[in-house]
Amino acid sequence: MHEKQKRIRYIRVVEKFFTRTVSLLKMPEFNHEKFKERTLKNYEDMQRVEKVDLHSNYYNLLHAFINQLLMYVKNHTKDFEDEKQNLLKEANLIQKEKKKSAYSKDKHKKNKFDDGY
């Protein structure tokens, strides 16, 4: 398998893990034990793919989120509310980082094009 294919596969798996986790956290009838079980299952699926170093700020934030999530799953408080709120806040910051490049405003757009007429 080529390096580019490995990279794309790893990116897809990491983002899939992230979106699944966030959707589990946002469920209206949140159950901690169910969340813990599904998160560990999704993490096992993620471990099947060979890890590739990604040097983007977005992917560094994703890896930090995954590490923090696993720490919270293993060592959590009784009601898990503080951890849940912290994880949702981090997830929002990660999504904001991903969308930051898509919404860049082109300043002085009218001065950019000059065809000489």
C-alpha atoms as a printed R data frame, in Angstrom:
    type eleno elety resid chain resno       x      y       z
1   ATOM     1    CA   MET     A     1   0.000  0.000   0.000
2   ATOM     2    CA   HIS     A     2   1.322  3.437  -0.866
3   ATOM     3    CA   GLU     A     3   2.112  6.021   1.791
4   ATOM     4    CA   LYS     A     4  -0.633  8.324   0.539
5   ATOM     5    CA   GLN     A     5  -3.242  5.572   0.817
6   ATOM     6    CA   LYS     A     6  -2.140  4.786   4.377
7   ATOM     7    CA   ARG     A     7  -2.356  8.455   5.258
8   ATOM     8    CA   ILE     A     8  -5.849  8.870   3.807
9   ATOM     9    CA   ARG     A     9  -7.099  5.694   5.492
10  ATOM    10    CA   TYR     A    10  -5.703  6.802   8.846
11  ATOM    11    CA   ILE     A    11  -7.245 10.268   8.500
12  ATOM    12    CA   ARG     A    12 -10.650  8.768   7.717
13  ATOM    13    CA   VAL     A    13 -10.503  6.400  10.672
14  ATOM    14    CA   VAL     A    14  -9.454  9.117  13.121
15  ATOM    15    CA   GLU     A    15 -12.153 11.509  11.943
16  ATOM    16    CA   LYS     A    16 -14.734  8.723  12.043
17  ATOM    17    CA   PHE     A    17 -13.752  7.941  15.632
18  ATOM    18    CA   PHE     A    18 -14.029 11.635  16.493
19  ATOM    19    CA   THR     A    19 -17.474 12.078  14.942
20  ATOM    20    CA   ARG     A    20 -18.811  8.904  16.546
21  ATOM    21    CA   THR     A    21 -17.557 10.005  19.945
22  ATOM    22    CA   VAL     A    22 -19.032 13.483  19.647
23  ATOM    23    CA   SER     A    23 -22.388 12.090  18.545
24  ATOM    24    CA   LEU     A    24 -22.377  9.740  21.554
25  ATOM    25    CA   LEU     A    25 -21.615 12.663  23.868
26  ATOM    26    CA   LYS     A    26 -24.459 14.747  22.417
27  ATOM    27    CA   MET     A    27 -27.122 12.062  22.760
28  ATOM    28    CA   PRO     A    28 -30.130 13.299  24.749
29  ATOM    29    CA   GLU     A    29 -30.349 10.133  26.857
30  ATOM    30    CA   PHE     A    30 -26.642  9.866  27.657
31  ATOM    31    CA   ASN     A    31 -25.600  6.649  29.375
32  ATOM    32    CA   HIS     A    32 -22.040  6.546  30.677
33  ATOM    33    CA   GLU     A    33 -21.621  2.784  30.538
34  ATOM    34    CA   LYS     A    34 -22.918  2.594  26.976
35  ATOM    35    CA   PHE     A    35 -20.643  5.493  26.022
36  ATOM    36    CA   LYS     A    36 -17.653  3.785  27.591
37  ATOM    37    CA   GLU     A    37 -18.393  0.482  25.855
38  ATOM    38    CA   ARG     A    38 -18.870  2.031  22.411
39  ATOM    39    CA   THR     A    39 -15.860  4.301  22.745
40  ATOM    40    CA   LEU     A    40 -13.567  1.405  23.559
41  ATOM    41    CA   LYS     A    41 -15.014 -0.601  20.657
42  ATOM    42    CA   ASN     A    42 -14.482  2.329  18.266
43  ATOM    43    CA   TYR     A    43 -10.952  2.769  19.589
44  ATOM    44    CA   GLU     A    44 -10.191 -0.891  18.850
45  ATOM    45    CA   ASP     A    45 -11.378 -0.321  15.278
46  ATOM    46    CA   MET     A    46  -9.073  2.681  15.056
47  ATOM    47    CA   GLN     A    47  -6.124  0.627  16.335
48  ATOM    48    CA   ARG     A    48  -6.403 -1.779  13.380
49  ATOM    49    CA   VAL     A    49  -5.136  0.884  10.992
50  ATOM    50    CA   GLU     A    50  -1.430  1.671  10.910
51  ATOM    51    CA   LYS     A    51  -0.674  4.984  12.618
52  ATOM    52    CA   VAL     A    52   0.697  7.753  10.390
53  ATOM    53    CA   ASP     A    53   2.296 10.963  11.630
54  ATOM    54    CA   LEU     A    54   0.166 13.962  10.724
55  ATOM    55    CA   HIS     A    55   1.682 17.384  11.249
56  ATOM    56    CA   SER     A    56  -1.379 19.612  10.934
57  ATOM    57    CA   ASN     A    57  -2.579 21.578  13.940
58  ATOM    58    CA   TYR     A    58  -6.044 20.070  13.450
59  ATOM    59    CA   TYR     A    59  -4.735 16.503  13.639
60  ATOM    60    CA   ASN     A    60  -2.564 17.312  16.640
61  ATOM    61    CA   LEU     A    61  -5.705 18.557  18.395
62  ATOM    62    CA   LEU     A    62  -7.523 15.370  17.378
63  ATOM    63    CA   HIS     A    63  -4.798 13.196  18.888
64  ATOM    64    CA   ALA     A    64  -4.839 15.238  22.095
65  ATOM    65    CA   PHE     A    65  -8.633 14.849  22.234
66  ATOM    66    CA   ILE     A    66  -8.406 11.085  21.763
67  ATOM    67    CA   ASN     A    67  -5.778 10.784  24.509
68  ATOM    68    CA   GLN     A    68  -7.871 12.923  26.851
69  ATOM    69    CA   LEU     A    69 -10.990 10.899  26.023
70  ATOM    70    CA   LEU     A    70  -9.265  7.613  26.816
71  ATOM    71    CA   MET     A    71  -7.968  9.035  30.089
72  ATOM    72    CA   TYR     A    72 -11.502 10.105  31.031
73  ATOM    73    CA   VAL     A    73 -12.955  6.722  30.087
74  ATOM    74    CA   LYS     A    74 -10.454  4.916  32.309
75  ATOM    75    CA   ASN     A    75 -10.438  7.410  35.209
76  ATOM    76    CA   HIS     A    76 -13.758  9.179  35.582
77  ATOM    77    CA   THR     A    77 -15.913 10.686  38.273
78  ATOM    78    CA   LYS     A    78 -19.139  9.107  39.396
79  ATOM    79    CA   ASP     A    79 -21.551 11.102  37.216
80  ATOM    80    CA   PHE     A    80 -19.150 11.921  34.316
81  ATOM    81    CA   GLU     A    81 -20.786 15.363  33.804
82  ATOM    82    CA   ASP     A    82 -17.601 17.432  34.201
83  ATOM    83    CA   GLU     A    83 -15.700 15.193  31.814
84  ATOM    84    CA   LYS     A    84 -18.556 15.272  29.318
85  ATOM    85    CA   GLN     A    85 -18.684 19.075  29.302
86  ATOM    86    CA   ASN     A    86 -14.912 19.311  28.944
87  ATOM    87    CA   LEU     A    87 -14.897 16.850  26.034
88  ATOM    88    CA   LEU     A    88 -17.711 18.705  24.264
89  ATOM    89    CA   LYS     A    89 -15.834 21.978  24.656
90  ATOM    90    CA   GLU     A    90 -12.672 20.449  23.189
91  ATOM    91    CA   ALA     A    91 -14.674 18.900  20.345
92  ATOM    92    CA   ASN     A    92 -16.155 22.287  19.480
93  ATOM    93    CA   LEU     A    93 -12.688 23.846  19.427
94  ATOM    94    CA   ILE     A    94 -11.453 21.073  17.124
95  ATOM    95    CA   GLN     A    95 -14.380 21.541  14.753
96  ATOM    96    CA   LYS     A    96 -13.751 25.274  14.778
97  ATOM    97    CA   GLU     A    97 -10.094 24.663  13.882
98  ATOM    98    CA   LYS     A    98 -11.102 22.441  10.964
99  ATOM    99    CA   LYS     A    99 -13.563 24.965   9.574
100 ATOM   100    CA   LYS     A   100 -11.227 27.917  10.079
101 ATOM   101    CA   SER     A   101  -9.512 27.486   6.731
102 ATOM   102    CA   ALA     A   102 -12.786 27.062   4.833
103 ATOM   103    CA   TYR     A   103 -14.201 30.427   5.888
104 ATOM   104    CA   SER     A   104 -11.303 32.744   5.126
105 ATOM   105    CA   LYS     A   105 -12.549 36.059   3.825
106 ATOM   106    CA   ASP     A   106 -10.768 37.456   0.794
107 ATOM   107    CA   LYS     A   107  -9.943 41.037   1.757
108 ATOM   108    CA   HIS     A   108  -9.723 43.738  -0.882
109 ATOM   109    CA   LYS     A   109 -11.228 41.468  -3.511
110 ATOM   110    CA   LYS     A   110 -12.105 44.336  -5.828
111 ATOM   111    CA   ASN     A   111  -8.451 45.460  -6.007
112 ATOM   112    CA   LYS     A   112  -7.163 41.984  -6.836
113 ATOM   113    CA   PHE     A   113  -8.277 41.734 -10.484
114 ATOM   114    CA   ASP     A   114  -6.956 44.327 -12.898
115 ATOM   115    CA   ASP     A   115  -7.034 43.386 -16.570
116 ATOM   116    CA   GLY     A   116  -5.813 46.772 -17.788
117 ATOM   117    CA   TYR     A   117  -8.998 48.167 -19.328
